[in-house]
Amino acid sequence: MTDTIPPDKSPYREDFPIFTAAGNEHLVYLDSAATSQKPSAVIRAVEEFETTFNSNVHRGIYPLSEKATEAYELAREKFRSFINARHSEEIIFVRGATEALNIIALSLGINRLKEGDEVLTTVMEHHSNIVPWQLLSWKGVRVKYAGIDDRGRLDMDDLNSKIGKRTRIVTVSHVSNVLGTINNVRELGRIAHDNGSIFIVDGAQSVPHMPVDVQAMNCDLMAVSGHKMCAPTGIGVLYGRRKLLQEMEPAFGGGEMISEVKQSGSSWADLPYKFEAGTPNISGAIGLGAAVDYLNGIGMEKLEEYEKGLLSYALSRMMEQDDIEIYGPRDPEERSGLISFNLKGVHGHDVAEILGREGVATRSGHHCAQPLMDVLNEPSTTRASFYLYNGREDVDALMSAIDKVRHVFR
């Protein structure tokens, strides 16, 4: 395990005003895999837009609209740099990773997929990377699933046995939202491309927590949620290689995404606007740009190292307890900063409810990953997920609250 020892209190906690709000002074927030808290810098950026230059973007030729357009497009460029995309037009603003994956599936389904084609994914996927592909069953598209090994890692032998000449798409999560498993996306991308398949990455649980380079990953498309990386809810990014995006059909029609509309038909705007129908979430995009600035100010390598230390400490504390079942790899180098667990003999909902009474916010249930839960043979787990505002005292509070659960049920 990593030798980095996390501090008792996070040095970044004071950047997040929710922790100083009345009644929240002792809040232990361990639900960042669901949504992260927002730093003051992001809140200020959104407030500044809403109060000083709120207007629609792109077509207005008055100062407010020009300023809004500049801020909106600057946010796009910031995110391009953040994930090392080649071109700003490869960054499409969407509502979140779920919408991005639905757009991808629908768009590819329009003109790329036909009856008998296969989509290869994994059993560890979030529903957002399963259901959109299942919706293409009306076209005769089949979804296949690679399994996991007994340590919660992707079974590469199984994946290689299931990829074949009908596999048009390989789509995987970079990080499992239940197991925390970090998949080797570079190798998966190589396998996909050697097979002539399009390679898609669900980056919802990786982009907020570690350096991500889409060129090094060699992915064709990637989905990202802003609200998991300190940005507001309702904003996300669909990244795609420019050539592929140019070939894809838009999934939504309406304003902004057109070049020309006639009664006989329409033509599409250039990238990225071809995929951004209607008035966008302008304040959300500006907030996302501010979140990128904030995370860059810390440094993603530094953030990853910090979380690894916290994860290592949490795993070591949990593994001391014989009645705690941990799911996913035990080595923090193989996983990201979340732990799904069960207290033997106690339902995950009961655990989370009592933890909540003790001021420890976690999440329980199937975590929108029911196929994985079927494989684990568990109806529910409790998930504690960490971020930069957590410190060692939060892990200690979690373990103390778990003791309270034991006291109630035993």
C-alpha positions as CSV (number, residue, x, y, z in Angstrom):
1,M,0.0,0.0,0.0
2,T,1.0,3.6,-0.5
3,D,3.2,5.2,2.2
4,T,1.5,8.5,1.9
5,I,-0.2,9.3,5.3
6,P,-3.2,11.5,4.9
7,P,-3.6,14.5,7.3
8,D,-6.2,14.4,10.1
9,K,-8.1,17.2,8.5
10,S,-8.0,17.9,4.8
11,P,-6.2,21.2,3.8
12,Y,-8.8,21.7,1.1
13,R,-11.9,21.4,3.4
14,E,-12.0,25.2,4.0
15,D,-12.5,25.8,0.3
16,F,-16.0,24.3,0.5
17,P,-18.6,26.5,2.2
18,I,-21.0,23.6,2.9
19,F,-18.8,22.5,5.7
20,T,-19.1,25.8,7.5
21,A,-22.8,26.2,7.0
22,A,-24.9,26.1,10.2
23,G,-25.4,22.5,11.3
24,N,-22.7,21.1,8.9
25,E,-19.6,21.9,11.0
26,H,-19.1,18.2,11.7
27,L,-20.5,16.8,8.5
28,V,-18.6,13.7,7.2
29,Y,-19.4,13.7,3.5
30,L,-18.5,10.3,2.0
31,D,-20.8,10.3,-1.0
32,S,-18.6,12.1,-3.6
33,A,-19.0,9.3,-6.1
34,A,-22.7,10.3,-6.3
35,T,-21.9,14.1,-6.4
36,S,-19.1,16.2,-5.1
37,Q,-19.4,19.4,-3.0
38,K,-18.6,22.7,-4.7
39,P,-15.8,25.0,-3.8
40,S,-16.3,28.8,-3.3
41,A,-14.5,29.5,-6.6
42,V,-17.2,27.6,-8.5
43,I,-20.1,29.1,-6.6
44,R,-18.7,32.6,-7.2
45,A,-18.2,32.0,-11.0
46,V,-21.8,30.8,-11.4
47,E,-23.1,33.7,-9.2
48,E,-21.1,36.2,-11.2
49,F,-22.6,35.0,-14.5
50,E,-26.2,34.9,-13.2
51,T,-25.9,38.4,-11.6
52,T,-23.7,40.4,-13.9
53,F,-23.8,39.0,-17.5
54,N,-26.6,36.5,-17.8
55,S,-27.7,36.2,-21.4
56,N,-27.9,33.7,-24.2
57,V,-24.7,32.8,-26.2
58,H,-23.4,32.8,-29.8
59,R,-25.9,34.9,-31.7
60,G,-26.3,38.0,-29.6
61,I,-24.3,41.0,-30.8
62,Y,-24.6,43.1,-27.6
63,P,-22.0,43.2,-24.8
64,L,-23.7,40.8,-22.3
65,S,-24.1,38.1,-24.9
66,E,-20.6,38.5,-26.2
67,K,-19.2,38.2,-22.7
68,A,-21.4,35.1,-22.0
69,T,-20.2,33.5,-25.2
70,E,-16.6,34.3,-24.4
71,A,-16.9,32.7,-20.9
72,Y,-18.8,29.7,-22.3
73,E,-16.2,29.0,-25.0
74,L,-13.4,29.6,-22.6
75,A,-14.8,26.8,-20.4
76,R,-14.7,24.5,-23.4
77,E,-11.1,25.3,-24.1
78,K,-10.2,24.8,-20.4
79,F,-11.8,21.3,-20.4
80,R,-10.0,20.5,-23.7
81,S,-6.7,21.2,-22.1
82,F,-7.7,19.4,-18.9
83,I,-8.1,16.0,-20.7
84,N,-5.5,16.8,-23.4
85,A,-7.9,16.7,-26.4
86,R,-6.5,18.0,-29.7
87,H,-9.3,20.4,-30.6
88,S,-11.9,22.5,-28.8
89,E,-14.6,21.3,-31.1
90,E,-14.0,17.8,-29.7
91,I,-15.6,19.0,-26.5
92,I,-19.4,18.9,-26.5
93,F,-21.3,20.2,-23.5
94,V,-24.1,17.9,-22.3
95,R,-26.1,17.5,-19.1
96,G,-23.8,14.7,-17.8
97,A,-22.2,11.4,-18.5
98,T,-25.6,9.7,-18.8
99,E,-26.7,12.0,-21.6
100,A,-23.3,11.7,-23.3
101,L,-23.6,7.9,-23.4
102,N,-27.2,8.1,-24.6
103,I,-26.2,10.5,-27.4
104,I,-23.3,8.3,-28.4
105,A,-25.5,5.2,-28.5
106,L,-28.3,6.9,-30.4
107,S,-26.0,8.6,-32.9
108,L,-24.0,5.5,-33.6
109,G,-27.2,3.5,-33.8
110,I,-28.5,5.8,-36.6
111,N,-25.8,5.2,-39.2
112,R,-23.1,2.9,-37.8
113,L,-24.9,-0.2,-36.3
114,K,-27.1,-2.7,-38.0
115,E,-28.7,-6.0,-37.2
116,G,-26.3,-8.6,-35.9
117,D,-23.7,-6.1,-34.7
118,E,-22.4,-6.4,-31.2
119,V,-21.5,-4.0,-28.4
120,L,-19.0,-5.4,-25.9
121,T,-19.1,-4.0,-22.4
122,T,-18.5,-5.3,-18.9
123,V,-20.6,-6.5,-15.9
124,M,-19.1,-3.7,-13.8
125,E,-20.8,-0.9,-15.8
126,H,-23.1,1.7,-14.5
127,H,-26.6,1.4,-16.0
128,S,-25.8,4.5,-18.1
129,N,-23.3,2.4,-20.1
130,I,-25.7,-0.6,-20.4
131,V,-29.3,0.6,-20.9
132,P,-28.5,3.0,-23.9
133,W,-27.0,0.0,-25.8
134,Q,-29.9,-2.3,-24.8
135,L,-32.3,0.3,-26.3
136,L,-30.8,-0.5,-29.7
137,S,-32.1,-4.1,-29.5
138,W,-34.9,-3.0,-31.9
139,K,-32.2,-2.8,-34.6
140,G,-31.0,-6.3,-33.7
141,V,-27.9,-5.0,-31.9
142,R,-26.7,-7.4,-29.3
143,V,-24.9,-6.5,-26.0
144,K,-22.2,-8.8,-24.6
145,Y,-20.6,-8.6,-21.2
146,A,-17.0,-9.4,-20.1
147,G,-16.9,-10.7,-16.5
148,I,-14.7,-10.0,-13.5
149,D,-12.2,-12.1,-11.6
150,D,-12.5,-13.0,-7.9
151,R,-10.6,-9.8,-7.0
152,G,-13.1,-7.5,-8.7
153,R,-10.8,-6.9,-11.7
154,L,-11.9,-7.1,-15.4
155,D,-11.3,-10.6,-16.7
156,M,-9.2,-9.9,-19.7
157,D,-9.3,-13.5,-20.9
158,D,-13.1,-13.4,-20.9
159,L,-13.1,-10.0,-22.7
160,N,-10.7,-11.3,-25.4
161,S,-12.9,-14.4,-25.9
162,K,-16.0,-12.3,-26.5
163,I,-14.6,-9.7,-28.9
164,G,-15.0,-10.7,-32.5
165,K,-15.7,-9.7,-36.1
166,R,-19.2,-8.5,-35.2
167,T,-18.0,-6.3,-32.3
168,R,-18.5,-2.8,-33.6
169,I,-18.1,-1.1,-30.2
170,V,-16.1,-1.7,-27.0
171,T,-17.4,0.5,-24.1
172,V,-16.0,0.3,-20.6
173,S,-15.9,2.4,-17.4
174,H,-12.4,3.7,-16.6
175,V,-13.2,3.3,-12.9
176,S,-16.0,1.1,-11.5
177,N,-18.5,3.1,-9.4
178,V,-18.9,0.1,-7.1
179,L,-15.6,-1.8,-7.0
180,G,-13.3,1.2,-7.5
181,T,-11.4,-0.9,-10.0
182,I,-9.2,1.1,-12.3
183,N,-9.4,-0.5,-15.8
184,N,-6.4,-0.5,-18.1
185,V,-8.0,1.7,-20.7
186,R,-4.9,2.0,-22.8
187,E,-4.7,-1.8,-23.2
188,L,-8.4,-2.0,-23.8
189,G,-8.2,0.7,-26.4
190,R,-5.5,-1.2,-28.2
191,I,-7.6,-4.4,-28.1
192,A,-10.6,-2.6,-29.5
193,H,-8.8,-0.8,-32.3
194,D,-6.9,-4.0,-33.3
195,N,-10.3,-5.5,-33.8
196,G,-11.5,-2.5,-35.8
197,S,-14.0,-1.5,-33.0
198,I,-14.8,2.0,-31.7
199,F,-13.5,2.4,-28.2
200,I,-15.7,4.3,-25.7
201,V,-14.8,5.2,-22.1
202,D,-17.1,6.2,-19.2
203,G,-14.9,8.7,-17.4
204,A,-17.4,9.7,-14.8
205,Q,-15.4,8.2,-11.9
206,S,-11.9,8.8,-13.2
207,V,-11.7,12.4,-14.6
208,P,-12.4,14.0,-11.2
209,H,-9.8,12.0,-9.4
210,M,-6.7,11.4,-11.6
211,P,-4.9,12.8,-14.6
212,V,-6.7,11.7,-17.8
213,D,-5.2,12.1,-21.2
214,V,-7.6,11.1,-24.0
215,Q,-4.8,11.0,-26.6
216,A,-2.7,8.6,-24.4
217,M,-5.8,6.5,-23.7
218,N,-6.5,6.4,-27.5
219,C,-10.2,6.5,-26.8
220,D,-12.6,7.5,-29.6
221,L,-15.3,8.8,-27.3
222,M,-15.6,9.6,-23.6
223,A,-18.4,10.7,-21.2
224,V,-17.8,12.9,-18.2
225,S,-20.0,14.3,-15.4
226,G,-19.2,17.8,-14.2
227,H,-21.0,17.4,-10.9
228,K,-18.6,14.7,-9.7
229,M,-15.6,17.1,-10.2
230,C,-16.7,20.1,-8.2
231,A,-18.9,21.6,-11.0
232,P,-22.6,22.2,-10.8
233,T,-25.2,19.5,-11.6
234,G,-26.6,19.4,-15.1
235,I,-23.3,19.9,-16.9
236,G,-21.0,17.3,-18.5
237,V,-18.9,16.6,-21.5
238,L,-19.0,14.3,-24.4
239,Y,-15.4,14.1,-25.8
240,G,-15.0,12.6,-29.3
241,R,-12.3,12.4,-32.0
242,R,-13.1,15.1,-34.5
243,K,-13.2,12.9,-37.5
244,L,-15.6,10.5,-35.8
245,L,-17.8,13.3,-34.6
246,Q,-18.0,14.7,-38.1
247,E,-19.2,11.3,-39.4
248,M,-21.8,10.8,-36.6
249,E,-25.4,12.0,-36.9
250,P,-26.7,14.4,-34.3
251,A,-29.0,12.7,-31.7
252,F,-31.1,15.9,-31.0
253,G,-32.5,18.4,-33.4
254,G,-33.6,22.0,-32.9
255,G,-31.9,25.4,-32.6
256,E,-28.2,26.0,-32.5
257,M,-27.3,22.7,-34.1
258,I,-28.4,23.6,-37.6
259,S,-26.6,25.2,-40.5
260,E,-29.8,25.6,-42.6
261,V,-33.4,24.4,-42.4
262,K,-35.7,24.0,-45.4
263,Q,-39.1,22.3,-45.6
264,S,-37.3,19.6,-47.6
265,G,-34.6,19.0,-45.0
266,S,-31.8,20.4,-42.9
267,S,-28.0,20.6,-42.8
268,W,-26.0,20.6,-39.6
269,A,-23.8,23.2,-38.0
270,D,-20.0,22.6,-37.6
271,L,-18.6,20.9,-34.5
272,P,-19.2,21.1,-31.6
273,Y,-22.5,22.8,-32.2
274,K,-23.9,20.0,-34.3
275,F,-24.5,18.1,-31.0
276,E,-25.6,21.1,-28.8
277,A,-29.2,21.6,-29.7
278,G,-31.1,24.3,-27.9
279,T,-30.0,26.8,-25.3
280,P,-27.1,25.2,-23.4
281,N,-26.5,25.2,-19.6
282,I,-24.3,28.3,-19.8
283,S,-23.9,28.8,-16.0
284,G,-23.1,25.1,-15.7
285,A,-20.4,25.3,-18.3
286,I,-18.9,28.4,-16.7
287,G,-19.0,26.6,-13.4
288,L,-17.2,23.6,-15.0
289,G,-14.5,25.9,-16.3
290,A,-14.1,27.2,-12.7
291,A,-13.9,23.7,-11.4
292,V,-11.1,22.9,-13.9
293,D,-9.2,26.0,-12.7
294,Y,-9.6,24.9,-9.1
295,L,-8.5,21.3,-9.7
296,N,-5.6,22.5,-11.8
297,G,-4.6,24.8,-9.0
298,I,-4.2,21.7,-6.8
299,G,-2.7,19.5,-9.5
300,M,-4.3,16.2,-10.5
301,E,-1.2,14.2,-9.8
302,K,-1.1,15.7,-6.3
303,L,-4.9,15.0,-5.9
304,E,-4.5,11.4,-7.0
305,E,-1.7,10.8,-4.5
306,Y,-3.7,12.4,-1.7
307,E,-6.7,10.2,-2.4
308,K,-4.5,7.1,-2.6
309,G,-3.2,7.8,0.9
310,L,-6.7,8.3,2.2
311,L,-7.9,5.1,0.5
312,S,-5.0,3.1,1.8
313,Y,-5.8,4.3,5.4
314,A,-9.5,3.5,5.0
315,L,-8.8,0.0,3.6
316,S,-6.3,-0.8,6.4
317,R,-8.9,0.2,9.0
318,M,-11.7,-1.8,7.4
319,M,-9.5,-4.9,6.8
320,E,-8.9,-5.0,10.6
321,Q,-12.5,-5.9,11.1
322,D,-13.5,-9.5,10.4
323,D,-17.2,-8.7,9.9
324,I,-16.7,-6.1,7.1
325,E,-16.8,-7.5,3.6
326,I,-15.0,-5.3,1.1
327,Y,-15.7,-5.5,-2.7
328,G,-13.1,-4.9,-5.3
329,P,-9.3,-5.0,-5.2
330,R,-7.6,-4.7,-1.8
331,D,-4.5,-2.9,-3.3
332,P,-5.1,0.9,-3.5
333,E,-2.9,1.0,-6.6
334,E,-5.6,-1.0,-8.4
335,R,-8.5,1.1,-7.4
336,S,-9.8,4.6,-6.9
337,G,-11.0,6.4,-3.8
338,L,-14.3,4.6,-3.0
339,I,-15.1,1.5,-1.0
340,S,-18.2,-0.6,-1.2
341,F,-18.7,-2.8,1.8
342,N,-21.2,-4.8,3.8
343,L,-21.3,-5.4,7.5
344,K,-22.1,-9.1,7.8
345,G,-25.7,-9.8,8.8
346,V,-26.8,-6.1,8.3
347,H,-28.5,-4.8,5.2
348,G,-26.7,-2.0,3.4
349,H,-29.7,0.4,3.8
350,D,-29.7,-0.2,7.5
351,V,-26.0,0.5,7.7
352,A,-26.3,3.7,5.7
353,E,-29.3,4.9,7.7
354,I,-27.5,4.6,11.0
355,L,-24.3,6.1,9.6
356,G,-26.4,9.1,8.5
357,R,-27.8,9.5,12.1
358,E,-24.1,9.7,13.2
359,G,-23.5,12.5,10.6
360,V,-21.7,10.2,8.1
361,A,-23.1,10.6,4.6
362,T,-22.7,7.4,2.5
363,R,-24.8,5.7,-0.1
364,S,-26.4,2.3,-0.2
365,G,-28.2,0.2,-2.7
366,H,-27.3,-1.3,-6.0
367,H,-25.5,1.9,-7.1
368,C,-27.1,1.7,-10.6
369,A,-25.1,-1.4,-11.3
370,Q,-27.5,-4.3,-10.9
371,P,-25.7,-6.7,-13.3
372,L,-22.7,-6.4,-11.1
373,M,-24.7,-6.9,-7.9
374,D,-26.1,-10.1,-9.5
375,V,-22.5,-11.3,-10.0
376,L,-21.6,-10.4,-6.4
377,N,-24.8,-12.1,-5.2
378,E,-25.6,-9.0,-3.1
379,P,-28.8,-7.0,-3.2
380,S,-27.1,-3.9,-1.7
381,T,-23.8,-2.5,-0.5
382,T,-22.9,0.6,1.5
383,R,-20.4,2.8,-0.4
384,A,-18.1,5.3,1.2
385,S,-16.4,7.5,-1.5
386,F,-13.7,10.0,-0.8
387,Y,-12.5,13.3,-2.3
388,L,-10.1,16.0,-1.6
389,Y,-12.0,17.6,1.3
390,N,-11.8,14.4,3.3
391,G,-9.2,13.6,5.8
392,R,-8.2,10.9,8.2
393,E,-10.7,12.1,10.8
394,D,-13.5,11.3,8.3
395,V,-12.3,7.7,8.0
396,D,-12.1,7.5,11.8
397,A,-15.7,8.9,12.1
398,L,-16.9,6.3,9.6
399,M,-15.3,3.4,11.6
400,S,-16.8,4.8,14.8
401,A,-20.2,5.0,13.2
402,I,-19.9,1.4,12.0
403,D,-19.4,0.5,15.7
404,K,-22.7,2.1,16.4
405,V,-24.3,-0.1,13.8
406,R,-22.8,-3.2,15.5
407,H,-24.3,-2.0,18.8
408,V,-27.8,-1.6,17.3
409,F,-27.9,-5.0,15.6
410,R,-25.8,-7.2,18.0
